Amino acid sequence: MKRIYTRSKSLKRARDLRHAQTEAEKRLWGYLRDSRLQGWKFRRQVPIGPFFVDFLCEEAKLAVEVDGATHGSADEASYDERRTQYLQSAGFEVFRCNNMDVFENLNGVLDGLLLKLRGH
């Protein structure tokens, strides 16, 4: 019974996160959704263990994180490192970019993603 509650809670949290996407996440999602990035399928706000990743390509086991301005603090950096270590231990590669990269160098972000996807 607890597992159903946990799954339900995770689904609600993922739904809430999808509705509260940052502008950078919305912009990047426009290029990832519906297999638009050369046929690679992505999902958004996917729970993996205790964490939610912004975008996930399950086929390539690639988690994509779009970091905002708050990720510059020591506490956030420590949290991000724990999250990355957890995801890597679960067999996922983590691709990080920040909001400014998405707004000012979207082609570079997409090219970087394609390099990771092709190298999986």
N, C-alpha and C positions, 0 to 999 in steps of 0.2 A: 504494500500500500504506500509506503514512503516513497518508493521509486516513482510511482505515478505522480505523486505530489511534486517531487523534485523535477520531473520532466515537464509538468504543467507550469511550474514556476519558471523554469528555464525558457519555455516557449513564450510565456508572457513577457519576460525580460527581453528576449530577442525581438519580439514585436515592438516593445516600447523603444528599444534602441534603433530599430529601423525607422520608426516615426520621428525620432529625434536626431537624425543624421546631421552632421555638420555640412556646411556648404561644400567643402572640399570632398567629403565622402559622397555627397550627391553628384558632384561633377564627375568623379572617378567612376561611380556606379553607372553613369550614363554610357561609359565606354566598356564596362565589364559585363553588364547585364545581357541576357539573351544570347550568350556565347559570341558577343560582338568582337572580342579580342581574338581574332584568328581561330575561332571555334572553341576556345577554352571556356568551360562552364565554371562560373563563379556563383557562390551564394554569399549573402551578406548577414552580418551579425550572427555568426554561428557559434554555439557553445562548444567548447572543447575543455573538458574537465571543469575547473572552477572559473575559467575565463571565457570571454566572448571575443572572437576575432572580427575585425571590420569586414574582411572579405576572405573567402576560402575557395581555392581550387582543389577539390578533393582528389581528382585524378593525379595531379602533380604534387599533392601534399604540400601546397604552398599557402601559407597564411599571409595576408596583406594587412598591414597596420598603417593607418594614416594618423600621424601624430599632430596635435594642435600645439598652441603656445604653452599650455600648462605642462607639457612633457619636458620642459627645461629644468624644472626644480629637482633637487637631489632626491626627494621622496618619490617623485614620478619616475625618475631615471632608475631608481632601485626597483620599483614596481615593474617597470618595463623589462628590466633585466630578469627578474623572477619569472615573468610571463614568458619571455623568450626561452629561458632555460626549460621551463615546463613544456612548452610546445615542441622544442627540439627533442626533449626526452621522449615525447609521444610520437616522434617520427616526422614532424613537420619542419619545413624550412620557413623562416620568417623574412619577409620583405618589408622594410620600413621606409616610409617617405613622410614628409611633413606637409602641412597645408600649403605652405608657400610653393613647394615643389609642384603640387597639383595645379595651382593657379598660374605659376610663372614658367613651368617647364613640364607641362603635361606630356608632351611627346617623349621627353627623357624618361619620365616615370613609366610610360607604356613600353618604351624600348627596354628599360630595365626589367620590367615584368616578363616581357617576351624572352629575354635572355635566360632568366631563371626558369621559365616554363620549358623552354627548349632543352635546357641542361638537366632536367629532372631525371 
